Amino acid sequence: MTLVPVSLGTRSYDIVIEDGLLDRADTHLAPYVRNGRLVVVTDENVAAAQLSRLDASLAASGIGITPIVLAPGESTKSWDGLERLMNRLLALGVERKDAIIALGGGVIGDLVGFAAAILKRGCRFIQIPTTLLSQVDSSVGGKTAINTSAGKNLVGAFHQPVLVLIDPTSLDTLPAREVRAGYAEVVKYGLIDDADFFAWCEANGTALLSGDPAARAYAIEKSVRAKAAIVAEDEEEKTGRRALLNLGHTFGHALEAETGYSDRLLHGEAVAAGMALAFRFSAAQGLCSADDAARVGAHLGAAGLPASLRQAGVSADGAALVAHMLHDKKMEGGTLPFLLARGIGQTYLDKTVDLNSVATFLDQEARQ
């Protein structure tokens, strides 16, 4: 068992990582039980694959669960999805001291976390992420949100979980495409500020994607420790340090918007294409070498991830994609900060990027 603390004063919590943790979750969840039960929010796919494991573990300790099973997919992370979930939680009589469990991927974690943030002005919640993307990224740090017609994650709150339980074996039932999408967020940590970890990914990414337990465990722990350290330093992106975690997201969110936040392009796939675009744009601006940009694109492509507009299934011109970016929640005084790179492991925040140059670059990319 690996324990990673997230140090946030009175809001500190632990991330527990262990193979088979779902089958022994009662030990960790028992302190949060009230009235003999726990409310578990999940989606149809995760319920079919993992809910019985959690239920059996808790039943062994005399703890019951009340499941709320939602439809899978990004469309659930919406105003309608939030309203339905809130009404269910209120009908169950959930109280402020109860702990709501989010069992699933990033959609469930984001939605449940936001519901917990606003239900009765704040309830506790526990993250049990079941996708690689949510295990290495979205379950840690307290960012919660829903999508709106204006853009992704524009309505939300910072609301930290009280506990995160990560069982890597839950990935065994995950479709290969979902694992690949999550791998993009693993690669991100190397590209941000750890060139050695990116090199590790180049050497071990195939094994990780094939389900090698050692490679998977190392990547999850390495990613979680990196994010926990950044969150502890800059919980609400006030100093700019946490903003580095958005590498690839400004381009990626525009691609998601263009594809309708649908299964046409998963979030991790959009981030992968976004990171490749960020490095090629950096190279075009003379910030990093073309070789580094090519290396990033080559590794993402070798992992089965999109590294270009064409591979992401996007044919829009630069103006259309930049128009999506104007709804980005990071807009500040009419300026959109970009995560650019001076090299692999040398990402930085640039607040001086001209969006016309971005549109021109994307037009060139669309012709590739």
C-alpha positions as CSV (number, residue, x, y, z in Angstrom):
1,M,0.0,0.0,0.0
2,T,1.2,3.5,-0.9
3,L,0.1,6.6,1.0
4,V,0.4,10.0,-0.6
5,P,-0.6,13.0,1.5
6,V,-2.1,16.1,0.1
7,S,-1.0,18.8,2.5
8,L,-3.6,21.6,2.7
9,G,-3.9,22.4,6.4
10,T,-7.3,21.6,7.7
11,R,-8.3,20.3,4.3
12,S,-5.5,17.8,4.1
13,Y,-6.3,14.3,3.0
14,D,-4.6,11.0,2.0
15,I,-4.4,9.2,-1.4
16,V,-4.2,5.5,-0.8
17,I,-2.9,3.4,-3.7
18,E,-3.1,-0.4,-3.6
19,D,-4.0,-3.3,-5.9
20,G,-7.2,-4.9,-4.7
21,L,-8.1,-1.9,-2.6
22,L,-11.8,-2.0,-3.8
23,D,-12.1,-5.4,-2.1
24,R,-10.8,-4.0,1.2
25,A,-12.3,-0.6,1.1
26,D,-14.3,-1.1,4.3
27,T,-11.2,-0.5,6.4
28,H,-10.8,3.0,4.9
29,L,-14.5,3.9,4.6
30,A,-15.8,2.8,7.9
31,P,-14.9,6.1,9.7
32,Y,-17.2,7.9,7.2
33,V,-20.3,5.8,7.7
34,R,-23.4,7.4,9.2
35,N,-26.6,5.5,10.0
36,G,-25.0,2.3,8.6
37,R,-24.8,3.3,5.0
38,L,-22.9,5.2,2.4
39,V,-24.3,6.8,-0.8
40,V,-22.3,5.8,-3.8
41,V,-22.7,7.7,-7.1
42,T,-21.5,5.9,-10.2
43,D,-22.4,5.3,-13.9
44,E,-23.9,2.3,-15.6
45,N,-20.5,1.0,-17.0
46,V,-18.7,1.3,-13.7
47,A,-21.6,-0.2,-11.8
48,A,-21.5,-3.3,-13.9
49,A,-17.8,-3.7,-13.6
50,Q,-16.9,-2.5,-10.1
51,L,-19.9,-1.8,-7.8
52,S,-20.3,-5.4,-6.6
53,R,-16.6,-5.4,-5.4
54,L,-17.2,-2.3,-3.3
55,D,-20.6,-3.6,-2.0
56,A,-19.1,-6.9,-0.9
57,S,-16.3,-5.3,0.9
58,L,-18.6,-3.0,2.8
59,A,-21.2,-5.7,3.5
60,A,-18.5,-7.8,5.2
61,S,-18.3,-5.0,7.8
62,G,-22.0,-4.6,8.1
63,I,-22.1,-1.4,6.0
64,G,-24.8,-0.9,3.4
65,I,-24.7,1.2,0.2
66,T,-27.3,3.3,-1.5
67,P,-26.3,3.5,-5.1
68,I,-27.2,6.2,-7.6
69,V,-26.4,5.0,-11.1
70,L,-26.1,7.6,-13.8
71,A,-25.7,7.4,-17.6
72,P,-22.1,7.3,-18.7
73,G,-20.4,10.1,-20.8
74,E,-19.7,13.8,-20.8
75,S,-23.4,14.7,-21.3
76,T,-24.0,13.6,-17.7
77,K,-21.7,16.4,-16.5
78,S,-24.3,19.1,-17.3
79,W,-27.0,21.3,-15.7
80,D,-29.5,18.6,-16.2
81,G,-27.2,15.9,-14.8
82,L,-26.5,18.1,-11.8
83,E,-30.1,18.8,-11.1
84,R,-31.1,15.1,-11.3
85,L,-28.2,14.1,-8.9
86,M,-29.1,16.9,-6.5
87,N,-32.7,15.9,-6.4
88,R,-31.7,12.3,-5.7
89,L,-29.3,13.2,-2.9
90,L,-31.9,15.5,-1.3
91,A,-34.6,12.8,-1.5
92,L,-32.2,10.4,0.3
93,G,-31.8,12.9,3.1
94,V,-28.1,13.3,2.7
95,E,-26.7,15.6,5.5
96,R,-23.7,17.9,5.6
97,K,-21.7,15.4,7.7
98,D,-22.3,12.5,5.3
99,A,-19.7,11.5,2.8
100,I,-20.8,10.9,-0.8
101,I,-18.7,8.5,-2.7
102,A,-17.8,9.2,-6.3
103,L,-17.0,5.8,-7.9
104,G,-16.0,6.2,-11.5
105,G,-14.0,8.3,-13.9
106,G,-13.5,12.1,-14.3
107,V,-17.1,12.8,-15.3
108,I,-18.5,11.2,-12.1
109,G,-15.7,12.7,-9.9
110,D,-16.3,16.2,-11.3
111,L,-20.1,16.0,-11.0
112,V,-20.2,14.5,-7.6
113,G,-17.6,16.8,-6.3
114,F,-19.5,19.8,-7.5
115,A,-22.8,18.5,-6.1
116,A,-21.1,17.9,-2.7
117,A,-19.7,21.5,-2.8
118,I,-23.1,23.1,-3.1
119,L,-25.4,20.6,-1.4
120,K,-26.5,22.2,1.9
121,R,-23.5,24.6,1.4
122,G,-21.0,21.8,1.5
123,C,-20.9,18.0,2.1
124,R,-17.9,15.7,2.3
125,F,-17.1,13.4,-0.6
126,I,-14.7,10.6,-1.3
127,Q,-13.1,9.9,-4.7
128,I,-12.7,6.3,-5.8
129,P,-11.4,6.8,-9.4
130,T,-11.7,3.8,-11.8
131,T,-10.0,5.2,-14.9
132,L,-6.4,5.9,-15.5
133,L,-7.1,9.5,-16.3
134,S,-9.0,10.1,-13.0
135,Q,-6.5,8.1,-11.0
136,V,-3.5,10.1,-12.1
137,D,-5.2,13.5,-12.4
138,S,-8.8,14.5,-11.9
139,S,-9.5,12.8,-8.6
140,V,-6.7,14.8,-6.9
141,G,-6.8,18.5,-6.2
142,G,-10.5,19.4,-5.6
143,K,-11.4,20.8,-9.0
144,T,-15.1,20.1,-9.6
145,A,-17.3,21.3,-12.4
146,I,-19.9,20.8,-15.0
147,N,-19.9,21.7,-18.7
148,T,-22.3,24.2,-20.2
149,S,-23.2,25.2,-23.8
150,A,-20.5,28.0,-23.5
151,G,-17.7,25.6,-22.7
152,K,-16.1,22.9,-20.6
153,N,-15.9,23.2,-16.8
154,L,-17.1,26.8,-16.7
155,V,-19.3,26.2,-13.7
156,G,-17.7,24.7,-10.7
157,A,-15.9,25.0,-7.4
158,F,-12.7,24.1,-5.6
159,H,-13.9,21.4,-3.1
160,Q,-11.4,18.9,-1.8
161,P,-12.3,15.3,-1.1
162,V,-11.7,13.9,2.3
163,L,-10.1,10.7,0.9
164,V,-9.0,9.2,-2.4
165,L,-8.8,5.5,-2.9
166,I,-7.0,4.2,-6.0
167,D,-7.1,0.6,-7.0
168,P,-5.1,0.0,-10.2
169,T,-6.8,-3.3,-10.8
170,S,-10.0,-1.4,-11.6
171,L,-8.2,-0.6,-14.9
172,D,-8.3,-4.3,-15.9
173,T,-11.9,-3.9,-17.1
174,L,-11.4,-0.6,-18.8
175,P,-11.5,-0.4,-22.7
176,A,-8.1,0.0,-24.2
177,R,-9.1,3.4,-25.7
178,E,-10.0,4.7,-22.2
179,V,-6.6,3.6,-20.9
180,R,-4.8,5.3,-23.7
181,A,-6.8,8.5,-23.1
182,G,-5.7,8.4,-19.4
183,Y,-2.1,7.8,-20.5
184,A,-2.0,11.3,-22.0
185,E,-2.2,12.8,-18.5
186,V,0.7,10.6,-17.3
187,V,2.8,11.9,-20.2
188,K,1.9,15.4,-19.2
189,Y,3.8,15.2,-15.9
190,G,7.0,14.5,-17.8
191,L,6.4,17.3,-20.3
192,I,5.7,19.8,-17.5
193,D,8.9,19.6,-15.5
194,D,10.4,16.1,-15.5
195,A,12.2,15.2,-18.6
196,D,13.5,12.0,-17.0
197,F,9.9,10.8,-16.5
198,F,9.1,11.6,-20.1
199,A,12.0,9.4,-21.1
200,W,10.7,6.7,-18.7
201,C,7.3,6.9,-20.5
202,E,9.1,6.5,-23.9
203,A,10.7,3.3,-22.6
204,N,7.8,1.9,-20.6
205,G,4.6,3.3,-22.1
206,T,3.9,0.2,-24.1
207,A,4.2,-2.0,-21.0
208,L,1.9,0.3,-19.0
209,L,-0.7,0.3,-21.7
210,S,-0.5,-3.5,-21.9
211,G,-1.4,-3.7,-18.2
212,D,2.0,-4.4,-16.7
213,P,1.4,-4.0,-13.0
214,A,4.8,-2.6,-12.1
215,A,4.8,0.0,-14.8
216,R,1.2,0.9,-14.0
217,A,1.9,1.3,-10.3
218,Y,5.0,3.4,-10.9
219,A,3.2,5.7,-13.3
220,I,0.2,6.2,-11.0
221,E,2.3,6.9,-7.9
222,K,4.7,9.2,-9.8
223,S,1.8,11.2,-11.3
224,V,-0.1,11.5,-8.0
225,R,2.9,12.6,-6.1
226,A,3.7,15.3,-8.7
227,K,0.1,16.6,-8.7
228,A,-0.2,16.5,-4.9
229,A,3.0,18.6,-4.6
230,I,1.7,21.2,-7.0
231,V,-1.8,21.3,-5.4
232,A,-0.2,21.8,-2.0
233,E,1.8,24.7,-3.3
234,D,-1.0,26.4,-5.3
235,E,-4.4,25.0,-4.5
236,E,-6.5,27.5,-6.4
237,E,-4.1,28.5,-9.2
238,K,-3.2,31.9,-7.5
239,T,0.5,31.7,-8.1
240,G,0.5,30.1,-11.5
241,R,2.2,26.9,-10.4
242,R,-0.9,24.8,-10.6
243,A,-1.7,26.3,-14.1
244,L,1.1,24.1,-15.4
245,L,-1.2,21.1,-15.0
246,N,-3.3,22.6,-17.9
247,L,-0.6,21.8,-20.5
248,G,-2.5,20.8,-23.7
249,H,-5.9,21.8,-22.2
250,T,-6.4,25.2,-24.0
251,F,-5.9,23.6,-27.4
252,G,-7.6,20.4,-26.2
253,H,-10.8,22.0,-24.8
254,A,-11.2,23.8,-28.2
255,L,-11.0,20.4,-29.9
256,E,-13.6,19.0,-27.5
257,A,-15.9,21.9,-28.1
258,E,-15.6,21.5,-31.8
259,T,-16.5,17.8,-31.5
260,G,-19.4,18.4,-29.2
261,Y,-18.0,17.0,-26.0
262,S,-18.8,13.6,-27.3
263,D,-17.2,10.1,-27.7
264,R,-15.8,11.4,-31.0
265,L,-12.9,12.7,-29.0
266,L,-12.3,11.7,-25.4
267,H,-10.9,14.2,-23.0
268,G,-7.5,12.5,-22.7
269,E,-7.3,12.2,-26.5
270,A,-8.0,16.0,-26.8
271,V,-5.3,16.7,-24.2
272,A,-2.8,14.5,-26.2
273,A,-3.5,16.4,-29.4
274,G,-3.4,19.7,-27.4
275,M,0.0,18.9,-25.9
276,A,1.4,18.0,-29.4
277,L,0.0,21.3,-30.7
278,A,1.4,23.3,-27.8
279,F,4.9,21.9,-28.5
280,R,4.6,22.5,-32.3
281,F,3.3,26.1,-31.7
282,S,6.2,26.6,-29.2
283,A,8.6,25.4,-31.9
284,A,7.0,27.6,-34.5
285,Q,7.6,30.6,-32.1
286,G,11.2,29.6,-31.7
287,L,10.8,28.7,-28.1
288,C,11.8,25.0,-28.3
289,S,13.4,22.8,-30.9
290,A,11.5,21.1,-33.7
291,D,13.1,17.9,-32.6
292,D,11.5,18.2,-29.1
293,A,8.1,18.9,-30.7
294,A,8.6,15.9,-33.1
295,R,9.6,13.7,-30.2
296,V,6.4,14.5,-28.2
297,G,4.2,13.9,-31.2
298,A,6.0,10.7,-32.1
299,H,5.5,9.2,-28.6
300,L,1.9,10.2,-28.4
301,G,1.3,8.7,-31.8
302,A,3.1,5.5,-30.8
303,A,0.8,5.2,-27.8
304,G,-2.2,5.3,-30.1
305,L,-3.2,8.9,-29.2
306,P,-4.0,11.7,-31.7
307,A,-1.2,14.2,-32.2
308,S,-2.7,16.4,-34.9
309,L,-6.0,18.0,-35.9
310,R,-6.5,15.4,-38.5
311,Q,-5.9,12.5,-36.1
312,A,-8.3,14.1,-33.6
313,G,-11.0,14.2,-36.3
314,V,-11.1,18.0,-36.4
315,S,-11.3,19.9,-39.7
316,A,-12.2,23.4,-38.4
317,D,-10.1,26.4,-39.3
318,G,-8.1,28.4,-36.9
319,A,-10.6,31.1,-36.4
320,A,-13.3,28.6,-35.4
321,L,-11.0,26.9,-32.9
322,V,-9.8,30.2,-31.4
323,A,-13.5,31.3,-31.0
324,H,-13.9,28.3,-28.7
325,M,-10.9,29.4,-26.8
326,L,-12.5,32.7,-26.0
327,H,-14.8,30.9,-23.6
328,D,-11.9,29.4,-21.7
329,K,-12.2,30.0,-17.9
330,K,-8.6,31.1,-17.8
331,M,-9.4,34.3,-19.8
332,E,-8.0,37.3,-17.9
333,G,-8.5,40.9,-19.0
334,G,-9.2,39.7,-22.6
335,T,-6.0,37.7,-22.6
336,L,-5.8,34.0,-22.7
337,P,-2.7,32.5,-21.0
338,F,-1.1,29.6,-22.8
339,L,1.1,26.8,-21.6
340,L,4.1,26.7,-23.9
341,A,7.5,25.0,-23.7
342,R,11.1,25.8,-24.0
343,G,11.8,22.1,-24.2
344,I,10.7,18.8,-22.8
345,G,10.2,19.2,-19.1
346,Q,10.4,23.0,-19.5
347,T,6.7,24.2,-19.6
348,Y,5.9,27.7,-18.6
349,L,2.8,30.0,-18.6
350,D,2.8,32.7,-21.3
351,K,0.3,35.6,-21.0
352,T,1.4,37.4,-24.1
353,V,0.3,35.1,-26.9
354,D,-1.4,36.7,-29.8
355,L,-4.5,34.8,-30.7
356,N,-4.2,35.8,-34.3
357,S,-0.9,33.9,-34.4
358,V,-2.6,30.9,-32.8
359,A,-5.3,31.0,-35.5
360,T,-2.7,31.2,-38.3
361,F,-0.8,28.3,-36.7
362,L,-4.0,26.2,-36.5
363,D,-4.8,27.0,-40.2
364,Q,-1.4,25.6,-41.1
365,E,-2.0,22.5,-38.9
366,A,-5.3,21.9,-40.6
367,R,-3.6,21.7,-44.0
368,Q,-1.2,18.9,-42.7
